[in-house]
């Protein structure tokens, strides 16, 4: 009798939605969530720097570093609605185009979000 392999899945809460994600065989749900959250935070900082929100940032270290060095979530919430959706989409496409083929599943999943989607 042939046994079927079951795929492990985990519910991942992103913003206001819950997404069911298939886990790689060697990864636990906690590891997936931790890597996804870390990539989410890194992307916030990346988009804040790409859109040069540091120019109008009240946080002095951001202006000095000419990159996001403070609270990236607050900065993205403040600036993303003013960036046209087409510009956000192009920035995301550039990021996806530069993504290595060997990137992990949690990181790939996080990079699918538009900058405005990272504000939750």
N, CA, C and O atoms as CSV, one atom per row, in Angstrom:
chain,resi,resn,atom,element,x,y,z
A,1,UNK,N,N,0.840,-1.179,0.000
A,1,UNK,CA,C,0.000,0.000,0.000
A,1,UNK,C,C,0.887,1.245,0.000
A,1,UNK,O,O,1.829,1.343,0.787
A,2,UNK,N,N,0.587,2.180,-0.873
A,2,UNK,CA,C,1.363,3.402,-1.016
A,2,UNK,C,C,0.807,4.466,-0.085
A,2,UNK,O,O,-0.397,4.721,-0.077
A,3,UNK,N,N,1.692,5.096,0.711
A,3,UNK,CA,C,1.246,6.157,1.606
A,3,UNK,C,C,1.500,7.500,0.943
A,3,UNK,O,O,2.511,7.694,0.269
A,4,UNK,N,N,0.577,8.414,1.143
A,4,UNK,CA,C,0.722,9.760,0.587
A,4,UNK,C,C,1.437,10.649,1.600
A,4,UNK,O,O,1.152,10.598,2.797
A,5,UNK,N,N,2.350,11.446,1.114
A,5,UNK,CA,C,3.029,12.406,1.978
A,5,UNK,C,C,2.120,13.613,2.141
A,5,UNK,O,O,1.594,14.154,1.169
A,6,UNK,N,N,1.952,14.013,3.368
A,6,UNK,CA,C,1.146,15.202,3.604
A,6,UNK,C,C,2.063,16.409,3.702
A,6,UNK,O,O,3.153,16.344,4.269
A,7,UNK,N,N,1.603,17.483,3.149
A,7,UNK,CA,C,2.365,18.716,3.176
A,7,UNK,C,C,1.970,19.505,4.408
A,7,UNK,O,O,0.785,19.676,4.693
A,8,UNK,N,N,2.975,19.990,5.143
A,8,UNK,CA,C,2.693,20.815,6.307
A,8,UNK,C,C,2.306,22.208,5.843
A,8,UNK,O,O,2.957,22.782,4.971
A,9,UNK,N,N,1.250,22.750,6.424
A,9,UNK,CA,C,0.839,24.110,6.114
A,9,UNK,C,C,0.723,24.896,7.412
A,9,UNK,O,O,0.559,24.330,8.493
A,10,UNK,N,N,0.812,26.200,7.279
A,10,UNK,CA,C,0.693,27.086,8.432
A,10,UNK,C,C,-0.103,28.313,8.003
A,10,UNK,O,O,0.024,28.785,6.873
A,11,UNK,N,N,-0.917,28.819,8.911
A,11,UNK,CA,C,-1.659,30.049,8.645
A,11,UNK,C,C,-0.781,31.224,9.046
A,11,UNK,O,O,-0.325,31.305,10.187
A,12,UNK,N,N,-0.548,32.121,8.119
A,12,UNK,CA,C,0.306,33.278,8.353
A,12,UNK,C,C,-0.549,34.530,8.255
A,12,UNK,O,O,-1.155,34.799,7.218
A,13,UNK,N,N,-0.595,35.290,9.331
A,13,UNK,CA,C,-1.393,36.522,9.360
A,13,UNK,C,C,-0.561,37.663,8.803
A,13,UNK,O,O,0.474,38.014,9.369
A,14,UNK,N,N,-1.011,38.248,7.691
A,14,UNK,CA,C,-0.321,39.368,7.070
A,14,UNK,C,C,-1.321,40.495,6.899
A,14,UNK,O,O,-2.232,40.422,6.074
A,15,UNK,N,N,-1.137,41.526,7.684
A,15,UNK,CA,C,-2.074,42.639,7.620
A,15,UNK,C,C,-3.427,42.200,8.127
A,15,UNK,O,O,-3.535,41.675,9.235
A,16,UNK,N,N,-4.457,42.407,7.335
A,16,UNK,CA,C,-5.802,42.025,7.726
A,16,UNK,C,C,-6.208,40.667,7.192
A,16,UNK,O,O,-7.329,40.225,7.443
A,17,UNK,N,N,-5.322,39.983,6.456
A,17,UNK,CA,C,-5.666,38.710,5.840
A,17,UNK,C,C,-4.854,37.576,6.457
A,17,UNK,O,O,-3.766,37.791,6.992
A,18,UNK,N,N,-5.394,36.384,6.373
A,18,UNK,CA,C,-4.685,35.190,6.806
A,18,UNK,C,C,-4.407,34.348,5.566
A,18,UNK,O,O,-5.327,34.000,4.825
A,19,UNK,N,N,-3.136,34.024,5.342
A,19,UNK,CA,C,-2.724,33.274,4.170
A,19,UNK,C,C,-2.215,31.917,4.626
A,19,UNK,O,O,-1.443,31.826,5.581
A,20,UNK,N,N,-2.644,30.869,3.947
A,20,UNK,CA,C,-2.145,29.533,4.274
A,20,UNK,C,C,-0.919,29.271,3.409
A,20,UNK,O,O,-0.969,29.397,2.186
A,21,UNK,N,N,0.185,28.904,4.063
A,21,UNK,CA,C,1.463,28.740,3.388
A,21,UNK,C,C,1.954,27.309,3.587
A,21,UNK,O,O,1.886,26.761,4.687
A,22,UNK,N,N,2.450,26.716,2.501
A,22,UNK,CA,C,3.064,25.394,2.622
A,22,UNK,C,C,4.492,25.553,3.109
A,22,UNK,O,O,5.257,26.343,2.555
A,23,UNK,N,N,4.852,24.812,4.135
A,23,UNK,CA,C,6.191,24.916,4.717
A,23,UNK,C,C,7.171,24.004,3.988
A,23,UNK,O,O,6.816,22.887,3.614
A,24,UNK,N,N,8.407,24.475,3.784
A,24,UNK,CA,C,9.437,23.561,3.307
A,24,UNK,C,C,9.629,22.449,4.339
A,24,UNK,O,O,9.371,22.654,5.525
A,25,UNK,N,N,10.066,21.310,3.906
A,25,UNK,CA,C,10.148,20.142,4.790
A,25,UNK,C,C,11.021,20.359,6.018
A,25,UNK,O,O,10.754,19.785,7.074
A,26,UNK,N,N,12.053,21.173,5.895
A,26,UNK,CA,C,12.992,21.325,7.004
A,26,UNK,C,C,12.697,22.535,7.886
A,26,UNK,O,O,13.495,22.866,8.763
A,27,UNK,N,N,11.569,23.194,7.667
A,27,UNK,CA,C,11.287,24.430,8.393
A,27,UNK,C,C,10.040,24.284,9.262
A,27,UNK,O,O,9.022,23.736,8.839
A,28,UNK,N,N,10.150,24.788,10.484
A,28,UNK,CA,C,8.988,24.796,11.371
A,28,UNK,C,C,8.179,26.068,11.123
A,28,UNK,O,O,8.650,27.006,10.480
A,29,UNK,N,N,6.977,26.079,11.634
A,29,UNK,CA,C,6.107,27.247,11.472
A,29,UNK,C,C,6.717,28.472,12.151
A,29,UNK,O,O,6.622,29.581,11.625
A,30,UNK,N,N,7.334,28.283,13.299
A,30,UNK,CA,C,7.953,29.400,14.010
A,30,UNK,C,C,9.116,29.983,13.212
A,30,UNK,O,O,9.278,31.201,13.145
A,31,UNK,N,N,9.922,29.113,12.610
A,31,UNK,CA,C,11.042,29.577,11.797
A,31,UNK,C,C,10.541,30.360,10.579
A,31,UNK,O,O,11.110,31.391,10.223
A,32,UNK,N,N,9.478,29.867,9.947
A,32,UNK,CA,C,8.905,30.551,8.786
A,32,UNK,C,C,8.419,31.943,9.181
A,32,UNK,O,O,8.726,32.929,8.512
A,33,UNK,N,N,7.652,32.013,10.281
A,33,UNK,CA,C,7.126,33.304,10.736
A,33,UNK,C,C,8.243,34.283,11.082
A,33,UNK,O,O,8.155,35.469,10.765
A,34,UNK,N,N,9.297,33.782,11.735
A,34,UNK,CA,C,10.410,34.648,12.128
A,34,UNK,C,C,11.143,35.191,10.902
A,34,UNK,O,O,11.466,36.378,10.849
A,35,UNK,N,N,11.403,34.337,9.924
A,35,UNK,CA,C,12.095,34.780,8.707
A,35,UNK,C,C,11.220,35.723,7.892
A,35,UNK,O,O,11.722,36.685,7.311
A,36,UNK,N,N,9.917,35.459,7.842
A,36,UNK,CA,C,8.981,36.322,7.129
A,36,UNK,C,C,8.945,37.704,7.784
A,36,UNK,O,O,8.991,38.721,7.092
A,37,UNK,N,N,8.863,37.743,9.108
A,37,UNK,CA,C,8.818,39.014,9.837
A,37,UNK,C,C,10.118,39.800,9.660
A,37,UNK,O,O,10.089,41.022,9.511
A,38,UNK,N,N,11.249,39.109,9.676
A,38,UNK,CA,C,12.539,39.780,9.500
A,38,UNK,C,C,12.644,40.383,8.098
A,38,UNK,O,O,13.138,41.500,7.940
A,39,UNK,N,N,12.187,39.659,7.091
A,39,UNK,CA,C,12.223,40.171,5.719
A,39,UNK,C,C,11.252,41.330,5.548
A,39,UNK,O,O,11.545,42.292,4.837
A,40,UNK,N,N,10.095,41.238,6.201
A,40,UNK,CA,C,9.104,42.314,6.173
A,40,UNK,C,C,9.723,43.607,6.717
A,40,UNK,O,O,9.564,44.673,6.123
A,41,UNK,N,N,10.423,43.507,7.841
A,41,UNK,CA,C,11.067,44.676,8.457
A,41,UNK,C,C,12.165,45.234,7.553
A,41,UNK,O,O,12.294,46.450,7.409
A,42,UNK,N,N,12.946,44.357,6.952
A,42,UNK,CA,C,14.022,44.801,6.061
A,42,UNK,C,C,13.450,45.495,4.824
A,42,UNK,O,O,14.020,46.471,4.336
A,43,UNK,N,N,12.326,44.991,4.323
A,43,UNK,CA,C,11.700,45.604,3.147
A,43,UNK,C,C,11.144,46.986,3.464
A,43,UNK,O,O,11.216,47.890,2.632
A,44,UNK,N,N,10.593,47.153,4.654
A,44,UNK,CA,C,10.105,48.481,5.050
A,44,UNK,C,C,11.240,49.493,4.976
A,44,UNK,O,O,11.090,50.571,4.399
A,45,UNK,N,N,12.361,49.139,5.557
A,45,UNK,CA,C,13.527,50.013,5.574
A,45,UNK,C,C,14.014,50.271,4.143
A,45,UNK,O,O,14.378,51.394,3.796
A,46,UNK,N,N,14.016,49.225,3.324
A,46,UNK,CA,C,14.456,49.338,1.929
A,46,UNK,C,C,13.584,50.326,1.163
A,46,UNK,O,O,14.102,51.221,0.495
A,47,UNK,N,N,12.264,50.171,1.254
A,47,UNK,CA,C,11.367,51.055,0.515
A,47,UNK,C,C,11.426,52.491,1.039
A,47,UNK,O,O,11.310,53.436,0.258
A,48,UNK,N,N,11.601,52.663,2.328
A,48,UNK,CA,C,11.756,54.023,2.879
A,48,UNK,C,C,12.983,54.695,2.281
A,48,UNK,O,O,12.959,55.891,1.989
A,49,UNK,N,N,14.047,53.936,2.100
A,49,UNK,CA,C,15.262,54.495,1.513
A,49,UNK,C,C,15.098,54.716,0.010
A,49,UNK,O,O,15.564,55.726,-0.519
A,50,UNK,N,N,14.442,53.781,-0.683
A,50,UNK,CA,C,14.237,53.909,-2.126
A,50,UNK,C,C,13.420,55.153,-2.456
A,50,UNK,O,O,13.738,55.871,-3.404
A,51,UNK,N,N,12.375,55.411,-1.685
A,51,UNK,CA,C,11.520,56.566,-1.940
A,51,UNK,C,C,12.048,57.839,-1.277
A,51,UNK,O,O,11.396,58.882,-1.327
A,52,UNK,N,N,13.214,57.757,-0.664
A,52,UNK,CA,C,13.902,58.898,-0.038
A,52,UNK,C,C,13.034,59.615,0.986
A,52,UNK,O,O,13.009,60.845,1.038
A,53,UNK,N,N,12.324,58.842,1.800
A,53,UNK,CA,C,11.524,59.433,2.874
A,53,UNK,C,C,12.415,60.093,3.923
A,53,UNK,O,O,11.947,60.921,4.704
A,54,UNK,N,N,13.702,59.729,3.943
A,54,UNK,CA,C,14.626,60.294,4.920
A,54,UNK,C,C,14.796,61.801,4.738
A,54,UNK,O,O,15.190,62.496,5.674
A,55,UNK,N,N,14.503,62.311,3.539
A,55,UNK,CA,C,14.671,63.751,3.297
A,55,UNK,C,C,13.729,64.591,4.152
A,55,UNK,O,O,14.075,65.700,4.558
A,56,UNK,N,N,12.542,64.062,4.423
A,56,UNK,CA,C,11.558,64.803,5.213
A,56,UNK,C,C,11.357,64.184,6.594
A,56,UNK,O,O,10.403,64.521,7.295
A,57,UNK,N,N,12.244,63.291,6.979
A,57,UNK,CA,C,12.092,62.587,8.255
A,57,UNK,C,C,12.489,63.494,9.428
A,57,UNK,O,O,13.511,64.178,9.368
A,58,UNK,N,N,11.683,63.496,10.487
A,58,UNK,CA,C,12.040,64.298,11.661
A,58,UNK,C,C,13.169,63.667,12.494
A,58,UNK,O,O,13.700,64.306,13.402
A,59,UNK,N,N,13.531,62.423,12.184
A,59,UNK,CA,C,14.558,61.685,12.921
A,59,UNK,C,C,15.932,62.024,12.320
A,59,UNK,O,O,16.224,61.653,11.183
A,60,UNK,N,N,16.760,62.722,13.082
A,60,UNK,CA,C,18.043,63.216,12.578
A,60,UNK,C,C,18.978,62.118,12.046
A,60,UNK,O,O,19.615,62.339,11.015
A,61,UNK,N,N,19.096,60.942,12.696
A,61,UNK,CA,C,19.984,59.902,12.164
A,61,UNK,C,C,19.615,59.451,10.744
A,61,UNK,O,O,20.492,59.045,9.981
A,62,UNK,N,N,18.338,59.519,10.386
A,62,UNK,CA,C,17.918,59.152,9.022
A,62,UNK,C,C,18.490,60.148,8.014
A,62,UNK,O,O,19.031,59.758,6.979
A,63,UNK,N,N,18.364,61.420,8.325
A,63,UNK,CA,C,18.881,62.446,7.412
A,63,UNK,C,C,20.398,62.368,7.309
A,63,UNK,O,O,20.967,62.571,6.236
A,64,UNK,N,N,21.043,62.076,8.419
A,64,UNK,CA,C,22.503,61.983,8.423
A,64,UNK,C,C,22.986,60.774,7.614
A,64,UNK,O,O,23.972,60.871,6.884
A,65,UNK,N,N,22.298,59.646,7.742
A,65,UNK,CA,C,22.679,58.430,7.023
A,65,UNK,C,C,22.179,58.417,5.579
A,65,UNK,O,O,22.613,57.598,4.768
A,66,UNK,N,N,21.258,59.337,5.267
A,66,UNK,CA,C,20.610,59.377,3.951
A,66,UNK,C,C,19.949,58.047,3.624
A,66,UNK,O,O,19.955,57.586,2.483
A,67,UNK,N,N,19.387,57.454,4.651
A,67,UNK,CA,C,18.658,56.190,4.551
A,67,UNK,C,C,17.810,56.062,5.801
A,67,UNK,O,O,18.005,56.801,6.766
A,68,UNK,N,N,16.889,55.147,5.790
A,68,UNK,CA,C,16.032,54.950,6.952
A,68,UNK,C,C,16.853,54.344,8.095
A,68,UNK,O,O,17.446,53.276,7.946
A,69,UNK,N,N,16.879,55.030,9.218
A,69,UNK,CA,C,17.616,54.556,10.388
A,69,UNK,C,C,16.745,54.602,11.637
A,69,UNK,O,O,17.232,54.379,12.745
A,70,UNK,N,N,15.468,54.890,11.462
A,70,UNK,CA,C,14.558,55.012,12.600
A,70,UNK,C,C,13.441,53.994,12.519
A,70,UNK,O,O,13.671,52.832,12.187
A,71,UNK,N,N,12.244,54.429,12.821
A,71,UNK,CA,C,11.065,53.571,12.792
A,71,UNK,C,C,10.544,53.493,11.358
A,71,UNK,O,O,9.821,54.379,10.903
A,72,UNK,N,N,10.918,52.430,10.655
A,72,UNK,CA,C,10.561,52.295,9.242
A,72,UNK,C,C,9.056,52.148,9.048
A,72,UNK,O,O,8.519,52.618,8.045
A,73,UNK,N,N,8.371,51.509,9.981
A,73,UNK,CA,C,6.925,51.336,9.856
A,73,UNK,C,C,6.212,52.689,9.890
A,73,UNK,O,O,5.356,52.963,9.050
A,74,UNK,N,N,6.563,53.528,10.854
A,74,UNK,CA,C,5.944,54.854,10.950
A,74,UNK,C,C,6.279,55.697,9.720
A,74,UNK,O,O,5.425,56.417,9.203
A,75,UNK,N,N,7.496,55.605,9.265
A,75,UNK,CA,C,7.932,56.356,8.091
A,75,UNK,C,C,7.164,55.908,6.844
A,75,UNK,O,O,6.725,56.740,6.050
A,76,UNK,N,N,7.008,54.610,6.677
A,76,UNK,CA,C,6.293,54.077,5.515
A,76,UNK,C,C,4.815,54.432,5.577
A,76,UNK,O,O,4.208,54.762,4.558
A,77,UNK,N,N,4.237,54.364,6.769
A,77,UNK,CA,C,2.825,54.751,6.919
A,77,UNK,C,C,2.615,56.214,6.555
A,77,UNK,O,O,1.603,56.576,5.954
A,78,UNK,N,N,3.573,57.044,6.922
A,78,UNK,CA,C,3.465,58.475,6.671
A,78,UNK,C,C,3.677,58.799,5.196
A,78,UNK,O,O,2.980,59.658,4.656
A,79,UNK,N,N,4.614,58.139,4.535
A,79,UNK,CA,C,4.988,58.525,3.178
A,79,UNK,C,C,4.392,57.718,2.041
A,79,UNK,O,O,4.217,58.250,0.945
A,80,UNK,N,N,4.073,56.447,2.266
A,80,UNK,CA,C,3.609,55.582,1.177
A,80,UNK,C,C,2.321,56.058,0.503
A,80,UNK,O,O,2.216,55.945,-0.719
A,81,UNK,N,N,1.337,56.585,1.236
A,81,UNK,CA,C,0.126,57.033,0.542
A,81,UNK,C,C,0.372,58.160,-0.468
A,81,UNK,O,O,-0.434,58.359,-1.376
A,82,UNK,N,N,1.460,58.888,-0.320
A,82,UNK,CA,C,1.766,59.981,-1.237
A,82,UNK,C,C,2.545,59.530,-2.471
A,82,UNK,O,O,2.690,60.290,-3.429
A,83,UNK,N,N,3.046,58.291,-2.448
A,83,UNK,CA,C,3.785,57.752,-3.591
A,83,UNK,C,C,2.763,57.111,-4.538
A,83,UNK,O,O,1.972,56.274,-4.103
A,84,UNK,N,N,2.765,57.485,-5.820
A,84,UNK,CA,C,1.812,56.887,-6.762
A,84,UNK,C,C,1.955,55.358,-6.820
A,84,UNK,O,O,3.056,54.819,-6.711
A,85,UNK,N,N,0.840,54.691,-6.990
A,85,UNK,CA,C,0.831,53.224,-7.014
A,85,UNK,C,C,1.727,52.673,-8.120
A,85,UNK,O,O,2.378,51.644,-7.939
A,86,UNK,N,N,1.761,53.350,-9.253
A,86,UNK,CA,C,2.618,52.920,-10.369
A,86,UNK,C,C,4.093,52.951,-9.957
A,86,UNK,O,O,4.849,52.047,-10.311
A,87,UNK,N,N,4.500,53.959,-9.228
A,87,UNK,CA,C,5.881,54.065,-8.748
A,87,UNK,C,C,6.184,52.961,-7.746
A,87,UNK,O,O,7.266,52.376,-7.770
A,88,UNK,N,N,5.230,52.676,-6.867
A,88,UNK,CA,C,5.390,51.575,-5.913
A,88,UNK,C,C,5.530,50.247,-6.656
A,88,UNK,O,O,6.372,49.418,-6.312
A,89,UNK,N,N,4.703,50.058,-7.669
A,89,UNK,CA,C,4.727,48.816,-8.430
A,89,UNK,C,C,6.079,48.643,-9.134
A,89,UNK,O,O,6.649,47.552,-9.131
A,90,UNK,N,N,6.594,49.736,-9.740
A,90,UNK,CA,C,7.893,49.649,-10.422
A,90,UNK,C,C,9.019,49.330,-9.442
A,90,UNK,O,O,9.923,48.562,-9.770
A,91,UNK,N,N,8.974,49.911,-8.244
A,91,UNK,CA,C,9.996,49.625,-7.226
A,91,UNK,C,C,9.936,48.155,-6.819
A,91,UNK,O,O,10.970,47.512,-6.637
A,92,UNK,N,N,8.722,47.631,-6.678
A,92,UNK,CA,C,8.558,46.216,-6.340
A,92,UNK,C,C,9.065,45.328,-7.461
A,92,UNK,O,O,9.703,44.308,-7.202
A,93,UNK,N,N,8.788,45.703,-8.714
A,93,UNK,CA,C,9.245,44.903,-9.854
A,93,UNK,C,C,10.774,44.887,-9.928
A,93,UNK,O,O,11.366,43.857,-10.253
A,94,UNK,N,N,11.415,46.017,-9.629
A,94,UNK,CA,C,12.885,46.055,-9.602
A,94,UNK,C,C,13.420,45.116,-8.522
A,94,UNK,O,O,14.401,44.404,-8.736
A,95,UNK,N,N,12.775,45.123,-7.377
A,95,UNK,CA,C,13.187,44.251,-6.278
A,95,UNK,C,C,13.019,42.783,-6.666
A,95,UNK,O,O,13.899,41.963,-6.404
A,96,UNK,N,N,11.892,42.458,-7.287
A,96,UNK,CA,C,11.648,41.069,-7.701
A,96,UNK,C,C,12.611,40.643,-8.803
A,96,UNK,O,O,13.038,39.489,-8.839
A,97,UNK,N,N,12.960,41.569,-9.705
A,97,UNK,CA,C,13.901,41.252,-10.779
A,97,UNK,C,C,15.302,40.981,-10.267
A,97,UNK,O,O,16.048,40.206,-10.865
A,98,UNK,N,N,15.662,41.613,-9.169
A,98,UNK,CA,C,16.991,41.423,-8.590
A,98,UNK,C,C,17.037,40.270,-7.590
A,98,UNK,O,O,18.093,39.960,-7.039
A,99,UNK,N,N,15.887,39.637,-7.360
A,99,UNK,CA,C,15.810,38.566,-6.365
A,99,UNK,C,C,16.525,37.310,-6.877
A,99,UNK,O,O,16.253,36.863,-7.991
A,100,UNK,N,N,17.427,36.739,-6.085
A,100,UNK,CA,C,18.103,35.507,-6.516
A,100,UNK,C,C,17.117,34.342,-6.615
A,100,UNK,O,O,16.126,34.288,-5.888
A,101,UNK,N,N,17.401,33.432,-7.508
A,101,UNK,CA,C,16.514,32.274,-7.707
A,101,UNK,C,C,16.521,31.332,-6.507
A,101,UNK,O,O,15.581,30.561,-6.316
A,102,UNK,N,N,17.570,31.391,-5.706
A,102,UNK,CA,C,17.710,30.480,-4.576
A,102,UNK,C,C,17.202,31.058,-3.262
A,102,UNK,O,O,17.474,30.504,-2.197
A,103,UNK,N,N,16.473,32.157,-3.325
A,103,UNK,CA,C,15.974,32.785,-2.102
A,103,UNK,C,C,14.958,31.863,-1.428
A,103,UNK,O,O,14.261,31.101,-2.098
A,104,UNK,N,N,14.880,31.937,-0.116
A,104,UNK,CA,C,13.972,31.084,0.643
A,104,UNK,C,C,12.509,31.464,0.462
A,104,UNK,O,O,12.192,32.574,0.033
A,105,UNK,N,N,11.635,30.543,0.789
A,105,UNK,CA,C,10.194,30.749,0.627
A,105,UNK,C,C,9.656,31.911,1.465
A,105,UNK,O,O,8.864,32.696,0.943
A,106,UNK,N,N,10.043,32.064,2.736
A,106,UNK,CA,C,9.498,33.188,3.508
A,106,UNK,C,C,9.902,34.542,2.928
A,106,UNK,O,O,9.099,35.475,2.898
A,107,UNK,N,N,11.134,34.643,2.474
A,107,UNK,CA,C,11.607,35.897,1.906
A,107,UNK,C,C,10.899,36.188,0.585
A,107,UNK,O,O,10.518,37.329,0.325
A,108,UNK,N,N,10.722,35.166,-0.248
A,108,UNK,CA,C,10.031,35.335,-1.524
A,108,UNK,C,C,8.594,35.779,-1.293
A,108,UNK,O,O,8.090,36.653,-1.997
A,109,UNK,N,N,7.936,35.178,-0.308
A,109,UNK,CA,C,6.553,35.533,0.010
A,109,UNK,C,C,6.460,36.986,0.480
A,109,UNK,O,O,5.548,37.705,0.071
A,110,UNK,N,N,7.373,37.420,1.319
A,110,UNK,CA,C,7.348,38.796,1.836
A,110,UNK,C,C,7.570,39.808,0.721
A,110,UNK,O,O,6.983,40.890,0.748
A,111,UNK,N,N,8.401,39.481,-0.252
A,111,UNK,CA,C,8.724,40.423,-1.317
A,111,UNK,C,C,7.598,40.604,-2.330
A,111,UNK,O,O,7.698,41.464,-3.205
A,112,UNK,N,N,6.540,39.823,-2.234
A,112,UNK,CA,C,5.409,39.965,-3.136
A,112,UNK,C,C,4.540,41.172,-2.810
A,112,UNK,O,O,3.717,41.578,-3.631
A,113,UNK,N,N,4.708,41.750,-1.624
A,113,UNK,CA,C,3.876,42.862,-1.191
A,113,UNK,C,C,4.327,44.177,-1.806
A,113,UNK,O,O,5.524,44.419,-1.963
A,114,UNK,N,N,3.367,45.024,-2.152
A,114,UNK,CA,C,3.670,46.393,-2.533
A,114,UNK,C,C,4.082,47.157,-1.271
A,114,UNK,O,O,3.733,46.740,-0.167
A,115,UNK,N,N,4.808,48.251,-1.410
A,115,UNK,CA,C,5.227,49.010,-0.229
A,115,UNK,C,C,4.067,49.388,0.693
A,115,UNK,O,O,4.209,49.320,1.914
A,116,UNK,N,N,2.923,49.785,0.133
A,116,UNK,CA,C,1.779,50.154,0.965
A,116,UNK,C,C,1.255,48.964,1.750
A,116,UNK,O,O,0.685,49.139,2.827
A,117,UNK,N,N,1.438,47.762,1.230
A,117,UNK,CA,C,0.996,46.543,1.916
A,117,UNK,C,C,1.849,46.172,3.114
A,117,UNK,O,O,1.460,45.320,3.912
A,118,UNK,N,N,3.004,46.800,3.248
A,118,UNK,CA,C,3.905,46.517,4.378
A,118,UNK,C,C,3.586,47.379,5.594
A,118,UNK,O,O,4.263,47.288,6.618
A,119,UNK,N,N,2.570,48.202,5.483
A,119,UNK,CA,C,2.239,49.159,6.556
A,119,UNK,C,C,1.447,48.543,7.703
A,119,UNK,O,O,1.211,49.228,8.698
A,120,UNK,N,N,1.034,47.313,7.614
A,120,UNK,CA,C,0.252,46.693,8.697
A,120,UNK,C,C,1.166,46.161,9.747
A,120,UNK,O,O,0.704,45.603,10.742
